[in-house]
Amino acid sequence: PSGRALIGYREPEWMEEKITNRWEQVESDLHTNALALANVRAALEMPAFNNNLDYAQGVDLLLPHLASSRSLCVWFGTESQLAIRRDRGHDARRSLVAQARLPRPMETDRLLISELVRIAVGAIARSSTWDALQSDVLTEDDWFAIQATWEQQAYADNMASALEGDRIYSDVSYDLLRGSNERTVHVFYGLEEWLPVEDDERPWWERNLRALPLGKE
């Protein structure tokens, strides 16, 4: 509720899925991945991005950068929290700026799923920025840099472009699925791995079929 939010870097430890996490472990993980994160920070300084998406591939189009963007957002957010906890304001600024830049590489994808991931990444970054605002470690110059990065973000206009791009992608996908039962089965069973269906939500014929020997196959 309002006024009762926890500030992450002030917690001595925290529980997640019955596992106790400690800052010493976080510091070790960040040290192991320091070079990779530095390379990503450098790449995020580029003025423009192009993921070379071929909409003509339809459902066969691979989008590996979406998952990595969300993962990196968590890494940079964690990096900023540790920096604040260790009173390293400049390092926190560097991490928060990189985190706020993460939606940009997807802004030219012109796909609805990319925009949804951009919004999700932005929401995580916003929370990290809010946490940092509760600290006096960052200077006024640090906050000017972070604000300037946030001011470069745009979502409403991009969503309109994404809906247009999705029409092209969807038209191609429908044609591919109409022409191949095998591809259709692969796509929909692939979706079920991400969005599992409860057994009691399946139609009666499928539930009965699954109960037979080799029914799933």
N, CA and C atoms as a LAMMPS dump frame, in Angstrom:
ITEM: TIMESTEP
0
ITEM: NUMBER OF ATOMS
651
ITEM: BOX BOUNDS ff ff ff
-5.0000000000000000e+02 5.0000000000000000e+02
-5.0000000000000000e+02 5.0000000000000000e+02
-5.0000000000000000e+02 5.0000000000000000e+02
ITEM: ATOMS id mol type element x y z
1 1 1 N 0.826 -1.216 0
2 1 2 C 0 0 0
3 1 3 C 0.857 1.261 0
4 2 1 N 0.222 2.393 -0.297
5 2 2 C 0.937 3.661 -0.372
6 2 3 C 1.699 3.938 0.918
7 3 1 N 2.938 4.383 0.753
8 3 2 C 3.758 4.721 1.909
9 3 3 C 4.441 3.554 2.58
10 4 1 N 4.242 2.336 2.045
11 4 2 C 4.832 1.161 2.696
12 4 3 C 5.719 0.359 1.741
13 5 1 N 6.122 0.967 0.642
14 5 2 C 6.997 0.271 -0.298
15 5 3 C 8.362 0.033 0.336
16 6 1 N 8.953 -1.111 0.029
17 6 2 C 10.284 -1.427 0.527
18 6 3 C 11.336 -0.886 -0.426
19 7 1 N 12.4 -0.353 0.118
20 7 2 C 13.52 0.133 -0.679
21 7 3 C 14.572 -0.963 -0.682
22 8 1 N 14.806 -1.538 -1.847
23 8 2 C 15.579 -2.763 -1.946
24 8 3 C 16.946 -2.706 -1.317
25 9 1 N 17.716 -1.648 -1.609
26 9 2 C 19.101 -1.629 -1.159
27 9 3 C 19.236 -1.447 0.355
28 10 1 N 18.135 -1.131 1.045
29 10 2 C 18.18 -1.014 2.506
30 10 3 C 17.938 -2.342 3.211
31 11 1 N 17.521 -3.344 2.461
32 11 2 C 17.254 -4.658 3.055
33 11 3 C 18.574 -5.415 3.239
34 12 1 N 18.844 -5.951 4.427
35 12 2 C 20.084 -6.712 4.625
36 12 3 C 20.096 -8.028 3.85
37 13 1 N 18.936 -8.607 3.644
38 13 2 C 18.78 -9.833 2.852
39 13 3 C 17.321 -9.94 2.439
40 14 1 N 17.01 -10.846 1.511
41 14 2 C 15.627 -10.98 1.066
42 14 3 C 15.371 -12.407 0.6
43 15 1 N 14.099 -12.792 0.719
44 15 2 C 13.684 -14.15 0.364
45 15 3 C 12.997 -14.151 -1.004
46 16 1 N 13.285 -15.185 -1.781
47 16 2 C 12.609 -15.381 -3.07
48 16 3 C 12.579 -16.871 -3.345
49 17 1 N 11.353 -17.412 -3.488
50 17 2 C 11.171 -18.848 -3.715
51 17 3 C 11.908 -19.666 -2.649
52 18 1 N 11.73 -19.261 -1.379
53 18 2 C 12.278 -19.955 -0.215
54 18 3 C 13.808 -19.953 -0.179
55 19 1 N 14.425 -19.067 -0.938
56 19 2 C 15.881 -18.937 -0.943
57 19 3 C 16.243 -17.574 -0.361
58 20 1 N 17.186 -17.56 0.557
59 20 2 C 17.651 -16.301 1.138
60 20 3 C 18.781 -15.745 0.28
61 21 1 N 18.623 -14.493 -0.172
62 21 2 C 19.623 -13.832 -1.007
63 21 3 C 20.385 -12.802 -0.172
64 22 1 N 21.693 -12.716 -0.414
65 22 2 C 22.536 -11.777 0.328
66 22 3 C 23.388 -10.967 -0.634
67 23 1 N 23.756 -9.778 -0.191
68 23 2 C 24.472 -8.847 -1.065
69 23 3 C 25.847 -9.379 -1.458
70 24 1 N 26.466 -10.17 -0.608
71 24 2 C 27.766 -10.73 -0.97
72 24 3 C 27.65 -11.627 -2.203
73 25 1 N 26.552 -12.373 -2.285
74 25 2 C 26.331 -13.218 -3.465
75 25 3 C 26.09 -12.365 -4.705
76 26 1 N 25.292 -11.297 -4.521
77 26 2 C 25.014 -10.393 -5.638
78 26 3 C 26.308 -9.783 -6.163
79 27 1 N 27.158 -9.337 -5.243
80 27 2 C 28.421 -8.711 -5.641
81 27 3 C 29.293 -9.683 -6.421
82 28 1 N 29.31 -10.936 -5.99
83 28 2 C 30.091 -11.951 -6.686
84 28 3 C 29.556 -12.195 -8.101
85 29 1 N 28.234 -12.299 -8.228
86 29 2 C 27.631 -12.517 -9.555
87 29 3 C 27.897 -11.34 -10.484
88 30 1 N 27.784 -10.135 -9.963
89 30 2 C 28.029 -8.948 -10.784
90 30 3 C 29.496 -8.875 -11.212
91 31 1 N 30.393 -9.265 -10.323
92 31 2 C 31.822 -9.277 -10.672
93 31 3 C 32.088 -10.265 -11.8
94 32 1 N 31.444 -11.427 -11.736
95 32 2 C 31.624 -12.445 -12.775
96 32 3 C 31.16 -11.941 -14.136
97 33 1 N 30.096 -11.148 -14.14
98 33 2 C 29.504 -10.688 -15.402
99 33 3 C 29.856 -9.237 -15.73
100 34 1 N 30.857 -8.675 -15.061
101 34 2 C 31.185 -7.254 -15.217
102 34 3 C 31.531 -6.895 -16.666
103 35 1 N 32.318 -7.722 -17.335
104 35 2 C 32.74 -7.416 -18.702
105 35 3 C 31.555 -7.42 -19.655
106 36 1 N 30.681 -8.421 -19.514
107 36 2 C 29.502 -8.499 -20.389
108 36 3 C 28.611 -7.277 -20.197
109 37 1 N 28.395 -6.875 -18.948
110 37 2 C 27.55 -5.711 -18.678
111 37 3 C 28.189 -4.43 -19.2
112 38 1 N 29.504 -4.333 -19.109
113 38 2 C 30.209 -3.161 -19.638
114 38 3 C 30.054 -3.079 -21.155
115 39 1 N 30.122 -4.22 -21.828
116 39 2 C 29.947 -4.234 -23.287
117 39 3 C 28.539 -3.807 -23.681
118 40 1 N 27.543 -4.242 -22.903
119 40 2 C 26.167 -3.84 -23.194
120 40 3 C 25.986 -2.346 -22.963
121 41 1 N 26.558 -1.825 -21.888
122 41 2 C 26.466 -0.385 -21.629
123 41 3 C 27.052 0.419 -22.779
124 42 1 N 28.18 -0.044 -23.31
125 42 2 C 28.804 0.651 -24.436
126 42 3 C 27.913 0.594 -25.68
127 43 1 N 27.311 -0.569 -25.924
128 43 2 C 26.433 -0.712 -27.09
129 43 3 C 25.204 0.179 -26.976
130 44 1 N 24.702 0.363 -25.76
131 44 2 C 23.493 1.171 -25.563
132 44 3 C 23.725 2.654 -25.813
133 45 1 N 24.981 3.057 -25.966
134 45 2 C 25.286 4.45 -26.289
135 45 3 C 25.16 4.74 -27.78
136 46 1 N 24.933 3.716 -28.582
137 46 2 C 24.763 3.923 -30.026
138 46 3 C 23.527 4.776 -30.282
139 47 1 N 23.561 5.609 -31.33
140 47 2 C 22.435 6.528 -31.573
141 47 3 C 21.19 5.867 -32.146
142 48 1 N 21.335 4.708 -32.794
143 48 2 C 20.177 4.057 -33.414
144 48 3 C 20.419 2.553 -33.459
145 49 1 N 19.313 1.8 -33.562
146 49 2 C 19.397 0.339 -33.547
147 49 3 C 18.517 -0.243 -34.656
148 50 1 N 18.963 -1.382 -35.194
149 50 2 C 18.183 -2.08 -36.21
150 50 3 C 18.377 -3.577 -35.989
151 51 1 N 17.315 -4.255 -35.599
152 51 2 C 17.397 -5.684 -35.334
153 51 3 C 17.172 -6.544 -36.578
154 52 1 N 17.053 -5.878 -37.752
155 52 2 C 16.964 -6.596 -39.033
156 52 3 C 15.87 -7.662 -39.027
157 53 1 N 14.677 -7.275 -38.608
158 53 2 C 13.563 -8.22 -38.567
159 53 3 C 12.941 -8.369 -39.952
160 54 1 N 12.747 -9.611 -40.353
161 54 2 C 12.134 -9.914 -41.644
162 54 3 C 10.699 -10.388 -41.391
163 55 1 N 9.727 -9.485 -41.565
164 55 2 C 8.337 -9.822 -41.267
165 55 3 C 7.811 -10.924 -42.179
166 56 1 N 8.465 -11.134 -43.307
167 56 2 C 8.025 -12.179 -44.232
168 56 3 C 8.21 -13.576 -43.649
169 57 1 N 8.972 -13.702 -42.563
170 57 2 C 9.139 -15.013 -41.915
171 57 3 C 7.928 -15.39 -41.073
172 58 1 N 7.082 -14.424 -40.756
173 58 2 C 5.873 -14.724 -39.986
174 58 3 C 6.192 -15.418 -38.674
175 59 1 N 5.493 -16.54 -38.42
176 59 2 C 5.663 -17.254 -37.154
177 59 3 C 7.062 -17.844 -36.986
178 60 1 N 7.855 -17.891 -38.057
179 60 2 C 9.211 -18.413 -37.949
180 60 3 C 10.215 -17.338 -37.524
181 61 1 N 9.756 -16.112 -37.372
182 61 2 C 10.641 -15.007 -37.001
183 61 3 C 11.128 -15.184 -35.565
184 62 1 N 12.424 -15.158 -35.382
185 62 2 C 13.016 -15.313 -34.051
186 62 3 C 13.263 -13.937 -33.433
187 63 1 N 12.98 -13.833 -32.133
188 63 2 C 13.128 -12.554 -31.423
189 63 3 C 13.907 -12.769 -30.122
190 64 1 N 15.136 -13.251 -30.209
191 64 2 C 15.888 -13.552 -28.982
192 64 3 C 16.238 -12.317 -28.165
193 65 1 N 16.249 -11.147 -28.806
194 65 2 C 16.651 -9.931 -28.087
195 65 3 C 15.612 -9.494 -27.06
196 66 1 N 14.371 -9.979 -27.176
197 66 2 C 13.34 -9.558 -26.229
198 66 3 C 13.621 -10.119 -24.831
199 67 1 N 13.907 -11.409 -24.766
200 67 2 C 14.186 -12.024 -23.466
201 67 3 C 15.461 -11.463 -22.855
202 68 1 N 16.479 -11.245 -23.674
203 68 2 C 17.744 -10.728 -23.135
204 68 3 C 17.58 -9.303 -22.625
205 69 1 N 16.7 -8.511 -23.257
206 69 2 C 16.484 -7.142 -22.793
207 69 3 C 15.886 -7.129 -21.399
208 70 1 N 14.916 -7.985 -21.164
209 70 2 C 14.304 -8.027 -19.84
210 70 3 C 15.303 -8.529 -18.803
211 71 1 N 16.094 -9.519 -19.159
212 71 2 C 17.096 -10.044 -18.24
213 71 3 C 18.129 -8.971 -17.892
214 72 1 N 18.583 -8.243 -18.908
215 72 2 C 19.566 -7.183 -18.675
216 72 3 C 18.999 -6.085 -17.792
217 73 1 N 17.708 -5.824 -17.922
218 73 2 C 17.078 -4.802 -17.103
219 73 3 C 17.194 -5.159 -15.622
220 74 1 N 17.004 -6.423 -15.311
221 74 2 C 17.134 -6.875 -13.927
222 74 3 C 18.588 -6.77 -13.47
223 75 1 N 19.518 -7.138 -14.34
224 75 2 C 20.935 -7.053 -13.985
225 75 3 C 21.341 -5.61 -13.675
226 76 1 N 20.96 -4.673 -14.546
227 76 2 C 21.349 -3.278 -14.324
228 76 3 C 20.667 -2.697 -13.088
229 77 1 N 19.42 -3.095 -12.856
230 77 2 C 18.725 -2.639 -11.665
231 77 3 C 19.418 -3.128 -10.4
232 78 1 N 19.83 -4.393 -10.415
233 78 2 C 20.545 -4.964 -9.276
234 78 3 C 21.889 -4.272 -9.09
235 79 1 N 22.556 -3.996 -10.201
236 79 2 C 23.846 -3.31 -10.152
237 79 3 C 23.717 -1.929 -9.511
238 80 1 N 22.641 -1.219 -9.869
239 80 2 C 22.431 0.116 -9.294
240 80 3 C 22.147 0.037 -7.795
241 81 1 N 21.386 -0.979 -7.374
242 81 2 C 21.065 -1.142 -5.957
243 81 3 C 22.331 -1.401 -5.131
244 82 1 N 23.182 -2.271 -5.646
245 82 2 C 24.416 -2.568 -4.927
246 82 3 C 25.297 -1.323 -4.849
247 83 1 N 25.384 -0.566 -5.946
248 83 2 C 26.208 0.644 -5.96
249 83 3 C 25.725 1.649 -4.917
250 84 1 N 24.416 1.819 -4.816
251 84 2 C 23.87 2.744 -3.812
252 84 3 C 24.178 2.237 -2.411
253 85 1 N 24.017 0.952 -2.214
254 85 2 C 24.296 0.366 -0.889
255 85 3 C 25.755 0.566 -0.502
256 86 1 N 26.652 0.576 -1.5
257 86 2 C 28.081 0.756 -1.243
258 86 3 C 28.499 2.232 -1.347
259 87 1 N 27.515 3.142 -1.453
260 87 2 C 27.783 4.593 -1.529
261 87 3 C 28.603 4.975 -2.759
262 88 1 N 28.344 4.297 -3.874
263 88 2 C 29.036 4.621 -5.132
264 88 3 C 28.034 5.273 -6.079
265 89 1 N 27.829 6.564 -5.904
266 89 2 C 26.803 7.27 -6.658
267 89 3 C 27.035 7.268 -8.155
268 90 1 N 28.287 7.469 -8.595
269 90 2 C 28.563 7.509 -10.039
270 90 3 C 28.267 6.162 -10.686
271 91 1 N 28.631 5.074 -10
272 91 2 C 28.343 3.738 -10.543
273 91 3 C 26.84 3.493 -10.621
274 92 1 N 26.099 3.977 -9.621
275 92 2 C 24.642 3.828 -9.646
276 92 3 C 24.054 4.583 -10.824
277 93 1 N 24.538 5.786 -11.054
278 93 2 C 24.072 6.579 -12.205
279 93 3 C 24.325 5.834 -13.505
280 94 1 N 25.51 5.275 -13.654
281 94 2 C 25.862 4.549 -14.88
282 94 3 C 24.894 3.388 -15.12
283 95 1 N 24.567 2.671 -14.059
284 95 2 C 23.659 1.532 -14.192
285 95 3 C 22.24 1.981 -14.495
286 96 1 N 21.775 3.04 -13.826
287 96 2 C 20.41 3.529 -14.039
288 96 3 C 20.232 4.098 -15.432
289 97 1 N 21.254 4.763 -15.954
290 97 2 C 21.188 5.29 -17.32
291 97 3 C 21.116 4.139 -18.317
292 98 1 N 21.953 3.122 -18.129
293 98 2 C 21.925 1.963 -19.031
294 98 3 C 20.569 1.273 -18.975
295 99 1 N 20.018 1.126 -17.785
296 99 2 C 18.724 0.461 -17.624
297 99 3 C 17.625 1.247 -18.335
298 100 1 N 17.641 2.571 -18.201
299 100 2 C 16.618 3.398 -18.844
300 100 3 C 16.771 3.419 -20.359
301 101 1 N 17.953 3.089 -20.858
302 101 2 C 18.18 3.048 -22.307
303 101 3 C 17.728 1.731 -22.934
304 102 1 N 17.51 0.707 -22.131
305 102 2 C 17.232 -0.625 -22.671
306 102 3 C 16.011 -0.704 -23.587
307 103 1 N 14.936 0.085 -23.38
308 103 2 C 13.813 -0.009 -24.316
309 103 3 C 14.152 0.467 -25.731
310 104 1 N 15.188 1.269 -25.894
311 104 2 C 15.468 1.873 -27.193
312 104 3 C 15.823 0.879 -28.296
313 105 1 N 16.634 -0.17 -28.023
314 105 2 C 16.964 -1.094 -29.114
315 105 3 C 15.757 -1.782 -29.737
316 106 1 N 14.614 -1.78 -29.069
317 106 2 C 13.415 -2.442 -29.591
318 106 3 C 12.441 -1.474 -30.235
319 107 1 N 12.724 -0.172 -30.187
320 107 2 C 11.722 0.803 -30.611
321 107 3 C 11.509 0.831 -32.121
322 108 1 N 12.422 0.228 -32.894
323 108 2 C 12.239 0.172 -34.345
324 108 3 C 11.754 -1.198 -34.813
325 109 1 N 11.436 -2.101 -33.891
326 109 2 C 10.949 -3.435 -34.276
327 109 3 C 9.595 -3.361 -34.966
328 110 1 N 8.762 -2.438 -34.537
329 110 2 C 7.407 -2.286 -35.082
330 110 3 C 6.596 -3.579 -34.971
331 111 1 N 6.697 -4.205 -33.8
332 111 2 C 5.911 -5.391 -33.483
333 111 3 C 5.27 -5.186 -32.115
334 112 1 N 4.061 -5.684 -31.97
335 112 2 C 3.338 -5.489 -30.725
336 112 3 C 4.063 -6.131 -29.544
337 113 1 N 4.589 -7.335 -29.733
338 113 2 C 5.27 -8.013 -28.638
339 113 3 C 6.494 -7.222 -28.197
340 114 1 N 7.186 -6.594 -29.143
341 114 2 C 8.347 -5.773 -28.789
342 114 3 C 7.936 -4.571 -27.954
343 115 1 N 6.802 -3.958 -28.303
344 115 2 C 6.329 -2.816 -27.523
345 115 3 C 5.917 -3.243 -26.116
346 116 1 N 5.292 -4.41 -26
347 116 2 C 4.906 -4.889 -24.678
348 116 3 C 6.137 -5.154 -23.814
349 117 1 N 7.186 -5.697 -24.429
350 117 2 C 8.426 -5.92 -23.681
351 117 3 C 9.075 -4.585 -23.33
352 118 1 N 9.041 -3.625 -24.255
353 118 2 C 9.583 -2.289 -23.96
354 118 3 C 8.884 -1.682 -22.747
355 119 1 N 7.571 -1.817 -22.693
356 119 2 C 6.812 -1.267 -21.566
357 119 3 C 7.187 -1.989 -20.275
358 120 1 N 7.321 -3.313 -20.349
359 120 2 C 7.696 -4.084 -19.158
360 120 3 C 9.081 -3.694 -18.668
361 121 1 N 10.021 -3.544 -19.594
362 121 2 C 11.38 -3.133 -19.237
363 121 3 C 11.363 -1.733 -18.632
364 122 1 N 10.575 -0.834 -19.231
365 122 2 C 10.466 0.517 -18.695
366 122 3 C 9.898 0.537 -17.284
367 123 1 N 8.947 -0.354 -17.025
368 123 2 C 8.346 -0.407 -15.69
369 123 3 C 9.365 -0.87 -14.647
370 124 1 N 10.2 -1.849 -15.009
371 124 2 C 11.24 -2.313 -14.084
372 124 3 C 12.245 -1.196 -13.831
373 125 1 N 12.646 -0.507 -14.906
374 125 2 C 13.61 0.585 -14.777
375 125 3 C 13.044 1.728 -13.934
376 126 1 N 11.765 1.989 -14.09
377 126 2 C 11.119 3.042 -13.291
378 126 3 C 11.216 2.726 -11.808
379 127 1 N 10.995 1.456 -11.454
380 127 2 C 11.089 1.064 -10.054
381 127 3 C 12.504 1.267 -9.513
382 128 1 N 13.506 0.948 -10.323
383 128 2 C 14.888 1.156 -9.891
384 128 3 C 15.182 2.631 -9.683
385 129 1 N 14.658 3.462 -10.587
386 129 2 C 14.862 4.907 -10.445
387 129 3 C 14.175 5.421 -9.187
388 130 1 N 12.974 4.91 -8.901
389 130 2 C 12.264 5.32 -7.682
390 130 3 C 13.083 4.948 -6.447
391 131 1 N 13.621 3.727 -6.432
392 131 2 C 14.455 3.311 -5.304
393 131 3 C 15.624 4.288 -5.118
394 132 1 N 16.277 4.625 -6.233
395 132 2 C 17.445 5.5 -6.156
396 132 3 C 17.076 6.887 -5.643
397 133 1 N 15.874 7.332 -5.94
398 133 2 C 15.422 8.654 -5.482
399 133 3 C 15.326 8.731 -3.959
400 134 1 N 15.245 7.594 -3.315
401 134 2 C 15.152 7.58 -1.855
402 134 3 C 16.526 7.69 -1.189
403 135 1 N 17.56 7.808 -2.02
404 135 2 C 18.926 7.863 -1.511
405 135 3 C 19.51 9.259 -1.719
406 136 1 N 20.51 9.603 -0.919
407 136 2 C 21.219 10.874 -1.118
408 136 3 C 22.617 10.638 -1.685
409 137 1 N 22.836 9.44 -2.243
410 137 2 C 24.157 9.091 -2.775
411 137 3 C 24.41 9.768 -4.121
412 138 1 N 23.362 9.906 -4.941
413 138 2 C 23.529 10.494 -6.27
414 138 3 C 23.488 12.015 -6.185
415 139 1 N 24.282 12.665 -7.041
416 139 2 C 24.363 14.121 -7.062
417 139 3 C 23.336 14.712 -8.022
418 140 1 N 23.236 16.026 -8.019
419 140 2 C 22.313 16.697 -8.93
420 140 3 C 22.696 16.433 -10.384
421 141 1 N 24.001 16.418 -10.67
422 141 2 C 24.454 16.113 -12.033
423 141 3 C 24.055 14.695 -12.44
424 142 1 N 24.142 13.766 -11.505
425 142 2 C 23.713 12.393 -11.799
426 142 3 C 22.249 12.373 -12.201
427 143 1 N 21.417 13.099 -11.477
428 143 2 C 19.984 13.095 -11.75
429 143 3 C 19.647 13.793 -13.055
430 144 1 N 20.423 14.818 -13.417
431 144 2 C 20.221 15.446 -14.73
432 144 3 C 20.461 14.435 -15.846
433 145 1 N 21.515 13.626 -15.708
434 145 2 C 21.826 12.612 -16.726
435 145 3 C 20.741 11.555 -16.802
436 146 1 N 20.234 11.115 -15.647
437 146 2 C 19.186 10.099 -15.625
438 146 3 C 17.894 10.655 -16.209
439 147 1 N 17.555 11.887 -15.854
440 147 2 C 16.332 12.495 -16.395
441 147 3 C 16.427 12.659 -17.911
442 148 1 N 17.591 13.095 -18.393
443 148 2 C 17.766 13.26 -19.843
444 148 3 C 17.563 11.95 -20.58
445 149 1 N 17.987 10.854 -19.968
446 149 2 C 17.797 9.532 -20.587
447 149 3 C 16.321 9.174 -20.638
448 150 1 N 15.603 9.411 -19.56
449 150 2 C 14.171 9.1 -19.533
450 150 3 C 13.403 9.955 -20.538
451 151 1 N 13.835 11.172 -20.754
452 151 2 C 13.118 12.053 -21.68
453 151 3 C 13.23 11.589 -23.127
454 152 1 N 14.155 10.683 -23.408
455 152 2 C 14.301 10.15 -24.773
456 152 3 C 13.305 9.024 -25.061
457 153 1 N 12.587 8.565 -24.038
458 153 2 C 11.666 7.446 -24.219
459 153 3 C 10.352 7.919 -24.832
460 154 1 N 9.792 7.092 -25.709
461 154 2 C 8.469 7.366 -26.298
462 154 3 C 7.741 6.032 -26.434
463 155 1 N 6.457 6.034 -26.087
464 155 2 C 5.702 4.777 -26.112
465 155 3 C 4.431 4.865 -26.959
466 156 1 N 3.67 5.938 -26.843
467 156 2 C 2.377 6.017 -27.528
468 156 3 C 2.542 5.966 -29.049
469 157 1 N 3.442 6.782 -29.596
470 157 2 C 3.658 6.778 -31.051
471 157 3 C 4.186 5.435 -31.523
472 158 1 N 5.078 4.849 -30.746
473 158 2 C 5.634 3.555 -31.122
474 158 3 C 4.569 2.462 -31.144
475 159 1 N 3.599 2.55 -30.24
476 159 2 C 2.541 1.545 -30.212
477 159 3 C 1.729 1.576 -31.499
478 160 1 N 1.476 2.77 -32.037
479 160 2 C 0.751 2.875 -33.31
480 160 3 C 1.526 2.196 -34.436
481 161 1 N 2.84 2.419 -34.483
482 161 2 C 3.672 1.767 -35.504
483 161 3 C 3.705 0.257 -35.305
484 162 1 N 3.709 -0.17 -34.039
485 162 2 C 3.749 -1.602 -33.747
486 162 3 C 2.478 -2.295 -34.222
487 163 1 N 1.342 -1.654 -34.05
488 163 2 C 0.081 -2.253 -34.502
489 163 3 C 0.054 -2.381 -36.023
490 164 1 N 0.641 -1.413 -36.72
491 164 2 C 0.721 -1.505 -38.186
492 164 3 C 1.64 -2.656 -38.596
493 165 1 N 2.807 -2.748 -37.955
494 165 2 C 3.736 -3.829 -38.271
495 165 3 C 3.167 -5.194 -37.956
496 166 1 N 2.38 -5.263 -36.888
497 166 2 C 1.787 -6.538 -36.496
498 166 3 C 0.776 -7.024 -37.52
499 167 1 N 0.125 -6.116 -38.223
500 167 2 C -0.829 -6.539 -39.27
501 167 3 C -0.093 -7.277 -40.384
502 168 1 N 1.072 -6.757 -40.764
503 168 2 C 1.869 -7.415 -41.805
504 168 3 C 2.343 -8.783 -41.308
505 169 1 N 2.899 -8.795 -40.116
506 169 2 C 3.401 -10.038 -39.52
507 169 3 C 2.284 -11.076 -39.411
508 170 1 N 1.108 -10.643 -38.969
509 170 2 C -0.011 -11.573 -38.778
510 170 3 C -0.523 -12.114 -40.104
511 171 1 N -0.632 -11.263 -41.12
512 171 2 C -1.091 -11.721 -42.434
513 171 3 C -0.176 -12.815 -42.981
514 172 1 N 1.136 -12.575 -42.871
515 172 2 C 2.095 -13.567 -43.348
516 172 3 C 1.977 -14.851 -42.528
517 173 1 N 1.828 -14.713 -41.224
518 173 2 C 1.736 -15.883 -40.348
519 173 3 C 0.513 -16.725 -40.679
520 174 1 N -0.618 -16.067 -40.901
521 174 2 C -1.845 -16.81 -41.227
522 174 3 C -1.671 -17.602 -42.512
523 175 1 N -1.036 -16.999 -43.509
524 175 2 C -0.806 -17.711 -44.773
525 175 3 C 0.083 -18.931 -44.554
526 176 1 N 1.124 -18.773 -43.726
527 176 2 C 2.014 -19.905 -43.454
528 176 3 C 1.28 -21.03 -42.724
529 177 1 N 0.436 -20.677 -41.762
530 177 2 C -0.28 -21.687 -40.989
531 177 3 C -1.331 -22.395 -41.837
532 178 1 N -1.974 -21.649 -42.742
533 178 2 C -2.962 -22.294 -43.638
534 178 3 C -2.304 -23.332 -44.535
535 179 1 N -1.036 -23.102 -44.855
536 179 2 C -0.359 -23.989 -45.796
537 179 3 C 0.339 -25.165 -45.156
538 180 1 N 0.344 -25.251 -43.813
539 180 2 C 1.09 -26.328 -43.174
540 180 3 C 0.473 -26.691 -41.835
541 181 1 N -0.136 -27.875 -41.751
542 181 2 C -0.652 -28.353 -40.474
543 181 3 C 0.487 -28.579 -39.476
544 182 1 N 1.612 -29.073 -39.97
545 182 2 C 2.746 -29.353 -39.089
546 182 3 C 3.237 -28.066 -38.416
547 183 1 N 3.344 -26.988 -39.193
548 183 2 C 3.778 -25.711 -38.63
549 183 3 C 2.755 -25.189 -37.632
550 184 1 N 1.472 -25.366 -37.935
551 184 2 C 0.417 -24.9 -37.036
552 184 3 C 0.497 -25.607 -35.69
553 185 1 N 0.657 -26.942 -35.726
554 185 2 C 0.776 -27.707 -34.486
555 185 3 C 2.002 -27.251 -33.702
556 186 1 N 3.113 -27.056 -34.399
557 186 2 C 4.344 -26.635 -33.739
558 186 3 C 4.162 -25.285 -33.049
559 187 1 N 3.5 -24.361 -33.715
560 187 2 C 3.296 -23.025 -33.153
561 187 3 C 2.422 -23.08 -31.917
562 188 1 N 1.297 -23.796 -32
563 188 2 C 0.359 -23.771 -30.884
564 188 3 C 0.839 -24.596 -29.697
565 189 1 N 1.555 -25.684 -29.951
566 189 2 C 2.127 -26.407 -28.821
567 189 3 C 3.303 -25.636 -28.232
568 190 1 N 3.976 -24.845 -29.075
569 190 2 C 5.021 -23.965 -28.555
570 190 3 C 4.44 -22.897 -27.648
571 191 1 N 3.284 -22.362 -28.017
572 191 2 C 2.616 -21.373 -27.17
573 191 3 C 2.224 -21.975 -25.831
574 192 1 N 1.828 -23.258 -25.864
575 192 2 C 1.376 -23.903 -24.63
576 192 3 C 2.526 -24.044 -23.635
577 193 1 N 3.757 -24.111 -24.132
578 193 2 C 4.897 -24.169 -23.22
579 193 3 C 5.031 -22.865 -22.439
580 194 1 N 4.674 -21.739 -23.093
581 194 2 C 4.764 -20.435 -22.435
582 194 3 C 3.506 -20.115 -21.645
583 195 1 N 2.356 -20.563 -22.151
584 195 2 C 1.077 -20.283 -21.498
585 195 3 C 0.358 -21.608 -21.263
586 196 1 N 0.767 -22.363 -20.266
587 196 2 C 0.198 -23.702 -20.048
588 196 3 C -1.297 -23.652 -19.787
589 197 1 N -1.984 -24.69 -20.291
590 197 2 C -3.43 -24.809 -20.147
591 197 3 C -3.731 -25.833 -19.059
592 198 1 N -4.609 -25.462 -18.14
593 198 2 C -5.017 -26.412 -17.106
594 198 3 C -5.852 -27.532 -17.744
595 199 1 N -5.726 -28.751 -17.208
596 199 2 C -6.426 -29.901 -17.785
597 199 3 C -7.936 -29.707 -17.794
598 200 1 N -8.488 -29.059 -16.753
599 200 2 C -9.94 -28.892 -16.716
600 200 3 C -10.427 -27.81 -17.672
601 201 1 N -9.494 -27.102 -18.319
602 201 2 C -9.87 -26.102 -19.306
603 201 3 C -9.858 -26.658 -20.727
604 202 1 N -9.342 -27.881 -20.879
605 202 2 C -9.287 -28.489 -22.197
606 202 3 C -10.671 -29.002 -22.592
607 203 1 N -10.98 -29.049 -23.9
608 203 2 C -12.278 -29.592 -24.327
609 203 3 C -12.387 -31.071 -23.958
610 204 1 N -13.648 -31.551 -23.824
611 204 2 C -13.877 -32.928 -23.341
612 204 3 C -13.202 -33.953 -24.228
613 205 1 N -13.228 -33.752 -25.562
614 205 2 C -12.653 -34.758 -26.453
615 205 3 C -11.147 -34.866 -26.235
616 206 1 N -10.489 -33.738 -25.946
617 206 2 C -9.041 -33.788 -25.74
618 206 3 C -8.706 -34.456 -24.41
619 207 1 N -9.494 -34.182 -23.38
620 207 2 C -9.256 -34.824 -22.088
621 207 3 C -9.41 -36.336 -22.199
622 208 1 N -10.45 -36.787 -22.916
623 208 2 C -10.656 -38.228 -23.089
624 208 3 C -9.548 -38.861 -23.925
625 209 1 N -9.124 -38.14 -24.957
626 209 2 C -8.077 -38.662 -25.825
627 209 3 C -6.762 -38.793 -25.071
628 210 1 N -6.476 -37.822 -24.237
629 210 2 C -5.232 -37.857 -23.46
630 210 3 C -5.224 -39.009 -22.451
631 211 1 N -6.39 -39.464 -22.035
632 211 2 C -6.48 -40.558 -21.061
633 211 3 C -6.152 -41.92 -21.69
634 212 1 N -6.18 -42.013 -23.029
635 212 2 C -5.904 -43.283 -23.722
636 212 3 C -4.407 -43.504 -23.832
637 213 1 N -3.975 -44.74 -23.996
638 213 2 C -2.548 -44.995 -24.253
639 213 3 C -2.07 -44.229 -25.484
640 214 1 N -0.948 -43.563 -25.375
641 214 2 C -0.38 -42.728 -26.439
642 214 3 C -1.341 -41.592 -26.82
643 215 1 N -2.267 -41.253 -25.932
644 215 2 C -3.259 -40.231 -26.262
645 215 3 C -2.655 -38.861 -26.529
646 216 1 N -1.632 -38.5 -25.791
647 216 2 C -1.025 -37.179 -25.981
648 216 3 C -0.401 -37.081 -27.385
649 217 1 N 0.28 -38.184 -27.79
650 217 2 C 0.909 -38.179 -29.116
651 217 3 C -0.163 -38.081 -30.203
